[in-house]
């Protein structure tokens, strides 16, 4: 299987070399592509030292995660690779990470992810992404012991872009990452589009990588995560929620989104949240056109999507559960 591995990099000099060395030591052949997002540290010197061992794509500024992987994905598609994997620059792969992913990428499986663990090898970062009937995505198993990871390959809703393998034929069909996301939930959006188009997503827990959680995002400006969350989360739902599920998902998502906004206000991040919401509104006409294309070409029905969703709130959503209970109590009173 002719495979490219794309590493997005922005000022990652502290951990870039360890990441690249782990990928160049994989048990199967690969072409390593690094997309540098206008780094101002010593990243470029590090990349130059690898000479012809890697393909380097230089960008003039930071285009985010989507802008840091899409040029590499386009390179893989144009050069007729069979598959392309993404790998965070602040992560390290076990020697058989890619080989184990390749084993499951066949038939209608278009995406395969790994057991992504914390760098101390004790806790889970992600065993895939899940989408709830509340329109809220979340990483499966995060902050739980590695013993909780699946023991065998299994089907899941979506995959983290941090260490995942994608079928090139699938990407030719559904498209690559949506640049309007910049960072956060772009991987959920792509997995959702894949599911709607009839492709499946799996995890092979025998494939393992270790991630320094938030090592890159912690270097971003204050309010960055909040802005991206309030912009991107509603975009995922606007583009992908099938017509037959909108009456279930949209009211719940609206309630959760409003609660997130008031929580951001309480934390002093209301302006970032408001800016994110306004950007979503500005992008809504474009996302509506994209939705029309996605839904017109879907190959599964709403019942299937509903069957692979989590019929509950995300894990560790205690405040939302209290709000849900209050909402149910109020609803029952109004019915009397």
Secondary structure as GFF3:
##gff-version 3
##sequence-region A 1 336
A	DSSP	beta_strand	3	9	.	.	.	ID=ss1
A	DSSP	alpha_helix	16	24	.	.	.	ID=ss2
A	DSSP	beta_strand	31	37	.	.	.	ID=ss3
A	DSSP	alpha_helix	43	49	.	.	.	ID=ss4
A	DSSP	three_ten_helix	51	53	.	.	.	ID=ss5
A	DSSP	beta_strand	54	59	.	.	.	ID=ss6
A	DSSP	alpha_helix	64	78	.	.	.	ID=ss7
A	DSSP	beta_strand	83	87	.	.	.	ID=ss8
A	DSSP	beta_strand	91	93	.	.	.	ID=ss9
A	DSSP	alpha_helix	97	104	.	.	.	ID=ss10
A	DSSP	beta_strand	109	118	.	.	.	ID=ss11
A	DSSP	beta_strand	124	126	.	.	.	ID=ss12
A	DSSP	beta_strand	129	131	.	.	.	ID=ss13
A	DSSP	beta_strand	137	139	.	.	.	ID=ss14
A	DSSP	three_ten_helix	146	148	.	.	.	ID=ss15
A	DSSP	beta_strand	154	156	.	.	.	ID=ss16
A	DSSP	beta_strand	163	167	.	.	.	ID=ss17
A	DSSP	alpha_helix	168	174	.	.	.	ID=ss18
A	DSSP	three_ten_helix	179	181	.	.	.	ID=ss19
A	DSSP	alpha_helix	186	196	.	.	.	ID=ss20
A	DSSP	beta_strand	200	211	.	.	.	ID=ss21
A	DSSP	three_ten_helix	217	219	.	.	.	ID=ss22
A	DSSP	alpha_helix	224	240	.	.	.	ID=ss23
A	DSSP	three_ten_helix	243	245	.	.	.	ID=ss24
A	DSSP	alpha_helix	246	266	.	.	.	ID=ss25
A	DSSP	alpha_helix	270	296	.	.	.	ID=ss26
A	DSSP	alpha_helix	302	307	.	.	.	ID=ss27
A	DSSP	alpha_helix	318	335	.	.	.	ID=ss28
###
